[in-house]
Amino acid sequence: MTLSDFEALLKAATPSVHHFEAEKAQPPYIVYSEYRKRYDYADNRPQRGIYRVQVEYYTRNRSDPAGGRIESLLTENGIPFTYMMMYDRELRLVHHLYDCEVCFDGPV
């Protein structure tokens, strides 16, 4: 899966998806950013690459159904994740955070 594929997957949950920042976006919206890359090795050769990606979903509604759609899409596509939810007082929005591991295609 490429990061473009991953973005397309997120757009199935909500159409407003941004990479790294979303300064003027109106909720609900998603911001995702990859923050680490590692490789799995076998026989001293890289076999696959894995991005750590944070997916942040901002909404006014704690029970917004898109949050459930994000979880379902990640699970259905075999993408492991951890989940947290908090309230951002500065933005006055509910902040759902999914910390994911995304295997990527291409030369390793």
Secondary structure, DSSP 8 states (H G I E B T S, - for coil): --HHHHHHHHHTT-S-EEES--TT--SSEEEEEEEEEEEEEETTEEEEEEEEEEEEEEES-TT-HHHHHHHHHHHHTT--EEEEEEEETTTTEEEEEEEEEEEE-S--
